[in-house]
Amino acid sequence: MISIESATGVIWGHSALELVVDVAPDGAVGVRSLSTGGAAADGTPVTQPLVEILVAGQGRARVSHRFSETAVGRRMVYAGSARRTDGKWSELHVDLRDELTGLVARTVFRSVDGIAACQITTTVTNHGQETVTLLGLTSFAAGFGGARVEDLDVLRADSEWLGEGRWSRRPLREDAVPDLNLGLHGQDGRGRLAVVSTGTWSTGTVLPTGGLVDRRTGQAWLWQVEHNGAWRWEVAERMDGAYVALLGPTDIDHQWQHRMMPGESFTSVPVSLAVSASGVDGAIAALTRHRREIVRLHPDRTALPVVFNDYMNTIMGDPTTEKLLPLIDAAAAAGAEVFCIDAGWYDNGSSWWDSVGEWLPSRTRFPGGIEEVVARIRDLGMVPGLWLEPEVIGVRSPMADRLPPSAFLQRGGVRLVEHGRYHLDLRHPRAVAHLDAVVDRLVGELGVGYFKLDYNIDAGAGTDVAADSAGAGLLACNRAHLAWLDGVLDRHPGLILENCASGAMRMDYAMMARMQLQSTSDQQDFLRYPPIAVAAPMSLLPEQSASWAYPQPDMSEEDIAFTLCTGMLGRLYLSGRLDLMTTAQLKSVHAAVRVHQQIRAELATAVPLWPLGLPAWSDRWLSLALTSGDVTYLAVWQRDSDQASVTLPLQHLRDCDVELEVLYPRDLPVWTSDWNAPAGELTLTAERLPASARLFRISHRTSPIPSPTEGSAR
């Protein structure tokens, strides 16, 4: 570890990461550089404070809606630092204080040696004599290394139901940060690019992952806000360059305020930030490795079983014994290792949407009991799974009257209702006891080893019960939900939990640090799914990224291969009417499952690349690569392109002798290939079809080649 402190600065880090914090008494306490190391100090004073605290009665030092130059943040002075070790994690604690209010802040940086990323939180404590009302607290704030704003690109993503993870990379100057000639006016700007998520769907409109890239130098930061509720990140310009601020809920965005009595503390939501000197590819590689360090230890991380779920384009929430038994047989024959019965298993024939909450198996759907179906799953060597939406109680559910009103989110003494459901408040012990009893019963009595935990409502700003504000109530409920998940896995350490929220509407690393896999979408159109699956590794570990592969009997051979390829460079997540397929169709599905099982261990150590760049929604050619050691797995999709060929830059293989092998499908027409080693480019040519896809393995050794080679991709 690197650890140096002087009168003017603190330097901390390790072989892959270096943090330099200015602590000079005559300037702001702030980050001078956060890099892979060796960043040159230019001598100019740091002006962006490390901690921004918006407090009622103090406000901002300048009029704006930014989280830069808050009055308290600007006044804070250095109060010391400490280093500690927590297992494999090394930590730096930086303390600051504000003499006027008595507020003391501690920002904690945590990192694992060899990984160019860190996790950051800030805790503020009231050492003053008066109660303080917080209106916003940054987890992290810093200037972006002295780069020229003109050279910066910002990465951000919009997201919604059926259209998750739609990324863009644009010059910061074109994205809400125009050149205003701030130097002439002698003041920092007041505008900002603010990316804000409200309510309980943390990724329902935008993603908490974002980044800045210097096009000229390749310096890059990539960050994620790790919170299962409301959050904000912003990028804007100061006179000395761009800054980044990462936060949880705020007053202006989320109706959040938190009163701190003397002696009380408040801790921000965690955020993580990865750094690179080689652009987005380097930053996402670092963030991927960092994500593997923050996720909970679990047997699933190495087992990575193939899941079959009966819902998507298959039973669609209408399970019965008659429908399930042949599907279970077909899924087992295809190689599935988990069989999950999705929605409807608790329904006795009436409309179930607004009556859920007891989670008792239906007797009308399963005349011999659901135990008969679960036994068939287990007898065929698969883990039984069930769909569950634990946080909601239907307005017609018996549980709505059995639980006290205080066990639900409320506003003004009235229970909140969204889409016919009440929302449980997991701060209440009766709510927790109810859900614990449900999970323990289904695990203990039925032997369920897998839950798909769905979440199909957004409760809005929050609850004002036992809270200073609706936003503060929501934050407390978000944290109580995480504590409940921790308790479930502490009691059942082998239980696999899938995260779902109408697809990927709550795809954040508060959830994914605990849960084992994430449903990436509810998209039912197999032609529209690839851009979601290709973009997913920007937000998720590949081994947590569960994209639906739903082959159907009425599909062509190429269409079956297309949808299966969509799931294979992640967590293969099967559906489809396998029980109605021909022998040849089932052979193709089984082949895909076998290939995935052969490569999944390497996928769990791989980092992603996007040879064609991050996908646009309507791209005709799409590609995702995962690299692990000397092997690159490459998936390519063609969607009704008028171009028969595509050239894929693979710069990590430049000047290498490569072997290109088709992994799946092997029994369909071969795509021809042309490898240009000096340029590091692979050109693929496919038959002109409405849709086709291939999965390749590229093995290589470093060996300069004088001229390109040609051949078939076999």
Residue pairs with C-beta under 8 A, 6 or more apart in sequence:
1 12
1 13
1 14
1 83
1 90
1 113
2 11
2 12
2 13
2 14
2 18
3 11
3 12
3 83
3 92
4 10
4 11
4 12
5 11
5 81
7 23
7 24
8 22
8 23
8 24
9 20
9 21
9 22
9 23
9 24
9 32
10 19
10 20
10 21
10 23
10 81
10 92
10 94
11 18
11 19
11 20
11 21
12 18
12 19
12 21
12 83
12 92
12 109
13 19
13 37
13 111
14 90
14 111
14 113
14 114
15 37
15 113
15 114
16 36
16 37
16 113
16 114
16 115
16 116
16 286
17 34
17 35
17 36
17 37
17 111
17 115
17 116
17 117
17 118
17 275
18 33
18 34
18 35
18 36
18 37
18 38
18 39
19 31
19 33
19 34
19 92
19 109
19 118
20 31
20 32
20 33
20 34
20 39
20 41
21 29
21 30
21 31
21 32
21 50
21 81
21 94
22 28
22 29
22 30
22 31
22 32
22 45
22 46
23 29
23 78
23 81
24 45
25 77
25 78
27 45
27 46
27 47
28 45
28 46
28 47
28 48
28 49
28 50
28 74
29 49
29 50
29 51
29 76
29 77
29 78
29 94
29 96
30 46
30 47
30 48
30 49
30 50
30 141
30 142
30 143
31 46
31 48
31 50
31 142
31 143
32 39
32 41
32 46
33 39
33 41
33 145
34 118
34 142
34 145
34 221
34 273
34 275
35 145
35 219
35 275
35 277
36 116
36 275
36 276
36 277
39 145
42 146
44 146
44 240
46 143
47 143
47 238
47 239
47 240
48 68
48 141
48 142
48 143
48 238
48 240
48 243
49 68
49 69
49 70
49 73
49 74
49 76
49 141
50 76
50 94
50 96
50 107
50 140
50 141
50 142
51 73
51 76
51 96
51 105
51 107
51 122
51 124
51 137
51 138
51 141
52 67
52 68
52 69
52 70
52 72
52 73
52 136
52 137
52 138
52 141
52 245
53 70
53 72
53 73
53 76
53 98
53 103
53 105
53 124
53 134
53 136
53 137
53 138
54 60
54 67
54 70
54 72
54 134
54 135
54 136
54 137
54 250
54 251
55 70
55 71
55 72
55 101
55 103
55 132
55 133
55 134
55 135
56 132
56 133
56 135
56 257
57 133
58 70
58 71
58 72
58 100
58 101
59 70
59 71
60 66
60 69
60 70
60 71
61 69
61 70
61 71
61 74
62 69
62 187
62 188
62 190
63 190
64 189
64 190
64 191
64 192
65 190
65 192
65 194
65 252
66 190
66 191
66 192
66 234
66 236
66 245
67 136
67 138
67 141
67 232
67 234
67 245
67 247
67 250
68 141
68 188
68 192
68 236
68 238
68 243
68 245
69 188
70 136
72 98
72 100
72 101
72 103
73 138
73 141
75 98
75 99
75 100
76 96
76 97
76 98
76 103
76 105
77 96
77 97
77 98
77 99
78 94
78 95
78 96
79 95
79 96
79 97
79 104
80 95
81 92
81 93
81 94
81 95
82 92
82 93
82 95
83 90
83 91
83 92
83 93
84 90
84 91
84 93
85 91
86 110
88 112
88 113
88 293
89 110
89 111
89 112
89 293
90 110
90 111
90 112
90 113
91 108
91 109
91 110
92 108
92 109
93 106
93 107
93 108
94 106
94 107
94 108
94 109
95 104
95 105
95 106
96 104
96 105
96 106
96 107
97 103
97 104
97 105
97 127
98 104
101 126
101 128
101 130
101 132
102 126
102 127
102 128
102 129
102 130
102 262
103 124
103 125
103 126
103 127
103 128
103 132
104 124
104 125
104 127
105 122
105 123
105 124
105 125
106 122
106 123
106 124
106 125
107 120
107 121
107 122
107 140
108 120
108 121
108 122
108 123
109 118
109 119
109 120
110 118
110 119
110 120
111 117
111 118
111 119
112 290
112 293
115 286
115 289
115 290
115 293
116 274
116 275
116 276
116 282
116 286
117 272
117 273
117 274
117 275
117 286
117 287
117 289
117 290
118 272
118 273
118 290
119 226
119 270
119 271
119 272
119 290
119 294
120 139
120 140
120 246
120 270
120 271
120 272
120 273
121 139
121 267
121 268
121 269
121 270
121 271
122 137
122 138
122 139
122 140
122 267
122 268
123 265
123 266
123 267
123 268
124 134
124 137
124 260
124 265
124 266
125 260
125 263
125 264
125 265
126 132
126 260
126 261
126 262
126 263
126 264
126 265
127 262
127 263
128 262
129 262
130 262
131 259
131 260
131 261
131 262
132 259
132 260
133 257
133 258
133 259
133 260
133 468
134 257
134 258
134 259
134 260
134 266
135 250
135 251
135 252
135 256
135 257
136 247
136 250
136 251
136 252
136 256
137 247
137 248
137 266
137 268
138 245
138 246
138 247
138 268
139 225
139 246
139 247
139 248
139 268
139 269
139 270
139 271
140 223
140 244
140 245
140 246
140 271
140 273
141 243
141 244
141 245
141 246
142 243
142 244
143 238
143 240
143 241
143 242
143 243
144 152
144 212
144 214
144 221
144 241
144 242
144 243
144 244
145 214
145 219
145 241
146 240
146 241
147 214
147 216
147 217
147 219
147 241
147 242
148 216
148 241
149 172
149 173
149 177
149 179
149 237
149 241
149 242
150 171
150 173
150 179
151 214
151 215
151 216
151 217
152 171
152 172
152 173
152 212
152 213
152 214
152 215
152 242
153 169
153 170
153 171
153 172
153 212
153 213
153 215
154 169
154 170
154 171
154 172
154 175
154 193
154 210
154 211
154 212
154 235
155 167
155 168
155 169
155 210
155 211
155 212
155 213
155 222
155 280
155 614
156 167
156 168
156 175
156 193
156 195
156 206
156 207
156 210
157 165
157 166
157 167
157 168
157 206
157 207
157 209
157 210
157 535
157 538
157 539
158 166
158 168
158 205
158 206
158 207
159 165
159 166
159 203
159 204
159 205
159 206
159 207
159 504
159 505
159 507
160 204
160 205
161 204
161 502
161 503
161 505
161 522
162 503
162 521
162 522
162 523
162 528
163 521
163 523
163 532
163 617
164 203
164 503
164 504
164 507
164 520
164 521
164 523
164 532
164 535
164 536
165 207
165 504
165 520
165 531
165 532
165 535
165 536
165 538
165 539
166 531
166 535
166 616
166 617
167 535
167 538
167 614
167 615
168 614
169 213
169 280
169 613
169 614
172 193
172 212
172 235
172 237
172 242
173 179
175 193
176 191
176 192
176 193
177 189
177 191
177 192
177 193
177 235
177 236
177 237
177 242
178 191
180 189
180 237
182 188
182 189
182 237
182 238
182 239
183 239
186 239
187 239
188 237
188 238
188 239
189 236
189 237
189 238
191 236
192 234
192 235
192 236
193 234
193 235
193 236
194 232
194 233
194 234
194 253
195 206
195 210
195 232
195 233
195 234
196 206
196 231
196 232
196 253
197 203
197 204
197 205
197 206
197 208
197 230
197 231
197 232
198 205
198 230
198 253
198 254
198 460
198 461
199 229
199 230
199 458
199 459
199 460
199 461
200 228
200 229
200 423
200 455
200 457
200 458
200 459
200 460
200 474
200 478
200 506
201 455
201 458
201 501
201 502
201 505
201 506
202 208
202 227
202 228
202 229
202 230
202 231
202 505
202 506
202 507
202 508
202 510
202 511
203 504
203 505
203 506
203 507
203 508
203 539
204 458
204 501
204 505
204 506
207 507
207 538
207 539
208 224
208 225
208 226
208 227
208 231
208 233
208 508
209 222
209 223
209 224
209 538
209 539
210 222
210 223
210 233
210 235
211 220
211 221
211 222
211 223
211 280
211 283
212 220
212 221
212 235
212 242
212 244
213 219
213 220
213 279
213 280
213 283
214 220
217 277
218 276
218 277
218 278
218 279
218 282
219 275
219 276
219 277
220 275
220 276
220 277
220 278
220 279
220 280
220 282
220 283
221 244
221 273
221 274
221 275
221 283
222 273
222 274
222 276
222 280
222 283
222 284
222 286
222 287
223 233
223 244
223 246
223 271
223 272
223 273
223 274
224 271
224 272
224 287
224 508
224 509
224 539
225 231
225 232
225 233
225 246
225 247
225 248
225 269
225 271
225 508
226 269
226 270
226 271
226 272
226 294
226 508
226 509
226 510
226 513
227 248
227 269
227 270
227 478
227 508
227 510
228 478
228 481
228 482
228 506
228 508
228 510
228 511
229 248
229 249
229 474
229 475
229 477
229 478
230 248
230 249
230 253
230 254
230 256
230 461
230 471
230 474
230 475
231 247
231 248
231 249
231 269
232 247
232 248
232 249
232 250
232 253
232 254
233 244
233 245
233 246
233 247
234 244
234 245
235 242
235 243
235 244
236 242
236 243
237 243
246 271
246 273
247 268
247 269
248 256
248 268
248 269
248 475
249 256
249 471
249 472
249 474
249 475
250 256
250 471
251 257
251 469
251 471
254 461
254 462
254 471
254 474
255 461
255 462
255 469
255 470
255 471
256 469
256 470
256 471
256 472
256 474
256 475
257 468
257 469
257 471
257 472
258 266
258 468
258 469
258 472
259 468
260 266
269 475
269 510
270 510
272 287
272 290
272 291
272 294
272 509
274 283
274 284
274 286
274 287
274 290
275 283
275 286
276 282
276 283
276 285
276 286
281 609
284 537
284 538
284 607
284 608
285 607
285 608
288 537
288 541
288 542
288 607
288 608
289 607
291 509
291 512
291 540
291 541
292 541
294 509
294 513
295 301
295 512
295 513
295 514
295 541
295 544
296 489
296 513
296 514
298 489
298 493
298 494
298 496
298 516
299 493
299 494
300 496
300 516
300 517
301 516
301 543
301 604
302 601
302 604
304 543
304 571
304 600
304 601
304 603
304 604
305 337
305 338
305 383
305 496
306 335
306 336
306 337
306 338
306 572
306 574
306 593
306 596
306 597
307 336
307 337
307 338
307 339
307 340
307 385
307 450
307 498
307 517
307 546
307 571
307 572
307 573
307 574
308 331
308 334
308 336
308 338
308 339
308 340
308 382
308 574
308 575
308 578
309 340
309 342
309 385
309 452
309 548
309 573
309 574
309 575
310 319
310 323
310 324
310 327
310 339
310 340
310 341
310 342
310 575
311 317
311 342
311 343
311 387
311 575
312 522
312 524
312 548
312 550
312 575
312 576
313 524
313 550
313 552
313 575
313 576
314 327
314 550
314 575
314 576
314 577
315 323
315 324
315 327
315 342
315 344
317 342
317 343
317 344
318 344
319 341
319 342
319 344
319 345
319 365
320 365
320 366
321 365
321 366
321 367
321 368
321 372
321 373
324 341
324 373
324 376
325 373
325 376
326 579
327 577
327 578
327 579
328 339
328 373
328 376
328 377
328 380
328 382
329 376
329 380
329 579
330 578
330 579
330 581
330 586
331 339
331 382
331 574
331 578
332 339
332 380
332 381
332 382
333 578
333 586
333 590
334 574
334 578
334 586
334 589
334 590
334 593
335 590
335 593
335 594
335 597
336 382
336 574
336 593
337 381
337 382
337 383
338 382
338 383
338 385
338 449
338 450
338 496
339 377
339 382
339 383
339 384
339 385
340 385
340 386
340 387
340 450
340 452
340 498
341 370
341 373
341 384
341 385
341 386
341 387
342 387
342 452
343 352
343 387
343 389
343 454
344 352
344 362
344 365
345 361
345 362
345 365
345 366
345 370
345 386
345 387
346 352
346 356
346 358
346 359
346 360
346 361
346 362
347 362
347 365
348 362
348 363
348 364
348 365
349 362
349 364
349 365
352 394
353 394
353 419
353 420
353 421
354 394
354 395
354 396
354 397
354 419
354 420
354 421
355 394
355 396
355 397
356 389
356 392
356 393
356 394
356 397
356 421
357 392
357 393
357 394
357 397
357 398
357 399
357 400
358 397
358 398
358 399
359 388
359 438
359 442
361 369
361 370
361 446
362 370
363 369
366 372
366 373
370 446
371 446
374 384
374 446
374 447
374 448
377 383
377 384
378 384
378 447
383 449
383 450
383 496
384 446
384 447
384 448
384 449
384 450
385 448
385 449
385 450
385 451
385 452
385 496
386 442
386 446
386 448
386 450
386 451
386 452
387 451
387 452
387 454
388 438
388 439
388 442
388 451
388 452
388 453
388 454
389 453
389 454
389 455
389 456
390 424
390 435
390 438
390 439
390 453
391 423
391 424
391 426
391 455
391 481
392 421
392 422
392 423
392 424
392 455
392 456
392 457
393 399
393 400
393 403
393 408
393 421
393 422
393 423
393 424
394 400
394 420
394 421
394 422
395 417
395 420
395 421
395 422
396 420
399 434
400 422
403 424
403 430
403 431
403 434
404 428
404 430
405 415
406 425
406 428
406 465
407 424
407 425
407 428
407 430
407 431
407 434
408 415
408 416
408 422
408 423
408 424
408 425
408 431
409 415
409 416
409 422
409 423
409 424
409 425
409 459
409 462
409 463
409 465
409 473
409 477
410 416
410 425
410 463
410 464
410 465
411 463
411 464
411 470
412 464
415 422
416 422
416 423
416 459
416 460
416 463
418 457
418 458
418 459
418 460
419 456
419 457
421 456
421 457
423 457
423 459
424 431
424 434
424 435
425 431
425 463
425 465
425 477
425 480
426 432
426 435
426 477
426 480
426 481
426 483
426 484
427 466
427 476
427 477
427 480
432 480
432 484
432 487
435 484
436 484
436 487
436 488
436 491
439 451
439 488
439 492
440 491
442 448
442 451
443 449
443 492
443 495
448 495
449 494
449 495
449 496
450 495
450 496
450 497
450 498
451 495
451 496
451 497
451 498
452 498
452 500
452 519
453 497
453 498
453 499
453 500
453 515
454 500
454 501
454 502
455 500
455 501
455 502
455 505
455 506
456 501
456 502
458 505
459 474
461 470
461 471
461 474
462 469
462 470
462 471
462 472
462 473
462 474
462 475
462 477
463 470
463 473
463 474
463 477
464 470
464 473
465 473
466 473
466 476
467 473
467 476
478 510
482 510
482 511
482 514
485 497
485 511
485 514
485 515
486 514
488 495
488 497
489 495
489 497
489 514
496 516
496 517
497 514
497 515
497 516
498 515
498 516
498 517
498 518
498 519
498 546
499 506
499 507
499 511
499 512
499 515
499 517
499 518
499 519
500 518
500 519
501 507
502 522
503 519
503 520
503 521
503 522
503 523
504 518
504 519
504 520
504 521
504 532
504 539
507 518
507 520
507 539
507 540
511 518
512 518
512 540
512 541
512 544
515 544
516 544
517 543
517 544
517 545
517 546
517 571
517 573
518 540
518 544
518 545
518 546
519 546
519 548
519 573
520 532
520 533
520 536
520 540
520 545
520 546
520 547
520 548
520 570
521 529
521 532
521 547
521 548
523 529
523 532
523 548
524 550
526 550
526 559
526 562
526 563
526 566
527 562
527 639
527 691
529 547
529 548
529 563
529 566
530 566
530 615
530 622
530 637
530 639
530 693
531 615
531 616
531 617
531 619
531 622
532 547
533 545
533 547
533 566
533 567
533 569
533 570
533 624
534 610
534 614
534 615
534 622
534 623
534 624
534 635
534 637
535 614
535 615
536 542
536 545
536 547
536 570
537 545
537 570
537 608
537 624
537 626
538 608
538 614
541 604
542 569
542 570
542 571
542 603
542 604
542 606
542 608
542 626
543 570
543 571
543 600
543 603
543 604
544 570
544 571
545 570
545 571
546 567
546 570
546 571
546 572
546 573
547 566
547 567
547 570
547 571
547 573
548 563
548 566
548 567
548 573
548 575
549 563
549 564
549 565
549 566
549 567
549 568
549 572
549 573
549 574
549 575
549 576
549 592
550 563
550 574
550 575
550 576
551 559
551 560
551 563
551 564
551 576
551 578
551 581
551 585
551 588
551 589
552 560
552 576
552 577
553 577
553 580
553 581
553 582
553 585
555 563
555 585
557 584
557 585
557 588
557 665
557 668
558 668
558 689
558 691
558 692
559 691
560 585
560 588
560 589
561 588
561 592
561 664
561 665
561 668
561 692
561 693
561 694
562 637
562 691
562 692
562 693
563 576
564 588
564 589
564 592
564 664
565 592
565 635
565 637
565 664
565 693
565 694
565 695
566 637
566 693
567 573
567 574
567 596
568 592
568 595
568 596
568 635
568 664
568 695
569 603
569 624
569 626
569 633
569 635
569 695
570 603
572 592
572 593
572 596
572 600
574 589
574 593
576 589
578 586
578 589
581 589
588 665
588 667
591 664
591 665
591 666
591 667
592 664
592 665
595 663
595 664
595 695
599 633
599 663
599 697
602 626
602 628
602 629
602 631
602 633
603 626
603 628
603 633
605 628
605 629
606 626
606 627
606 628
606 633
607 626
607 627
607 628
608 624
608 625
608 626
608 627
609 624
609 625
609 626
609 627
609 632
609 650
609 652
610 623
610 624
610 625
611 623
611 625
611 634
611 648
611 649
611 650
611 682
612 619
612 621
612 622
612 623
612 646
612 648
615 622
619 639
620 638
620 639
620 640
620 641
620 642
620 643
621 636
621 637
621 638
621 639
621 641
621 643
621 646
622 636
622 637
622 639
623 634
623 635
623 636
623 637
623 646
623 648
624 634
624 635
625 632
625 633
625 634
625 635
625 650
626 632
626 633
627 633
627 652
630 699
630 700
630 701
631 697
631 698
631 699
632 650
632 652
632 653
632 697
632 698
632 700
633 663
633 695
633 696
633 697
633 698
634 648
634 650
634 682
634 695
634 696
634 697
634 698
635 693
635 694
635 695
635 696
636 646
636 648
636 671
636 684
636 693
636 694
636 696
637 691
637 692
637 693
638 646
638 686
638 689
638 691
638 692
638 693
639 690
639 691
640 690
640 691
644 685
644 686
644 687
644 688
645 683
645 684
645 685
645 686
646 683
646 684
647 681
647 682
647 683
648 681
648 682
648 683
648 684
649 679
649 680
649 681
650 680
650 681
650 682
650 698
651 680
652 680
653 677
653 680
653 698
653 700
654 677
654 678
654 679
654 680
655 677
655 678
655 680
655 702
655 703
655 704
655 705
656 677
656 680
656 700
656 701
656 702
656 703
656 705
657 677
657 700
657 701
657 703
657 705
658 675
658 677
658 698
658 699
658 700
659 698
659 699
659 700
660 673
660 675
660 682
660 696
660 697
660 698
660 711
660 713
661 696
661 697
661 698
661 699
661 713
661 714
662 670
662 671
662 694
662 695
662 696
662 713
662 714
663 695
663 696
663 697
664 694
664 695
665 694
668 692
669 687
670 712
670 713
670 714
671 684
671 685
671 686
671 694
671 713
672 684
672 685
672 711
672 712
672 713
673 682
673 683
673 684
673 685
673 710
673 711
673 712
673 713
674 682
674 683
674 685
674 708
674 709
674 710
675 681
675 682
675 683
675 708
675 709
675 710
675 711
676 682
676 683
676 708
677 704
677 705
677 708
677 709
678 705
678 708
682 698
684 694
684 713
686 692
686 694
694 713
696 713
